[in-house]
Amino acid sequence: MKKQQVAPYGSWKSPITSDIIASGTNRLEQVVLDGENIYWIEMRPAERGRCVVVCHSQNEKIVNITPSPFNARTRVHEYGGGAFVIHEGTVYFSNFIDQRLYC
């Protein structure tokens, strides 16, 4: 049995880190409808914060649209821009590393 230690409030060592807590949580952003399909960006902490465009199609299948290492994210998002857009089933997105548009 491990001996109990007393430490001032907030100074103790914890086995629970912020990385452990955040790694199990995917954040969803920018939900877009295109006909019967639903698209969104899924931020994945377990993939170093990579943002993936995901599609839930009318046949109930969920598919990753942007493969690794693409990171659908833009630096202009704070100004009302978005990281991706869909037109008639074609996804266009900005890749974070080079800020270029891809289809």
N, C-alpha and C positions, 0 to 999 in steps of 0.2 A: 504494500500500500504506500502511495506517495505521500510524503509529509506535506501538510497544508502550510502555505506561506502567506504571510500578511504583507500587503504592499499599499502605498498611498493610492487613493482613487485615481483611476486612469493610467497608472504606471505599470500594471501587471502585463505579463506576456500572455498572449492568447493564441491558441492554435488556429483560430478562425481569422482569416485575413480578408481584406476587401477583394482580392483576386478570386478567392474561393466563392465568395458571395456573388460577385458579378458574373463569373464564368457560367453560371447556370441560368442566366436570364437573357433571352433574346428580346430586343425591343423592336416594335413594329412602327413604321412610319409611312407616310405618303401613300395611302390606299387609293387605288385608281380602278375604275370599272371600264371594261372594254367588251361590250356585248354581254355575254353570259359569263365572261371570265373576270376574276378579281386578281389584281396585282398589288403588291406592296413591297416595301423595303424592309428587310429583316437585318437588324444590326446584331452581329454575332461576336460577343466577347471571346468565346473560345477560339475564334479565328482571328485574333488580334484586332477586333473591332471592325472587321470587314463587313460592308453593307452589300447584301445580296438582293437582287430583284427576284421575287418569288411569284408564281402564278398558281391560283386555284382555278382549274378549268371546269367547264360544264360537266365533264365526265367524272368529277370529284377527285381528280388527280392533282397533287401538289408537286410542282416542278420548280427547281432552281433555274432561273433564266440566265443569270450571269455566273459563268464558271470561275473558279479560282485561277489566277490571282486577281481578276477584275474586282474592283471595289466601287460600287455605284454610289458615288458621293461627289458633291461639288462644293466649291468654296463660296459660291454666290447664294447658297440656300438661305442664309440669314436675311437676304434682301428679297425674298419671295420667290426665288427660283426653285426648281425641283431637280432631283438627281436623275429622273427618267421621265419619259413620256411614251405613250402608246398611240399609234395611228394604224387603224385597220389591222390589228393583230401583230404589228411590227413594233418591237421595243427599241427605243433609242435611249442611251444612257451616257452619263459623263463618268469617266474613269478617274478616280481621285488622284492617282499618282501623276498623270500627265494632263488632266483636265480636258482631254480630247473626247469627242463624241463618237460613240460606237453604236452599231446596229446589230 
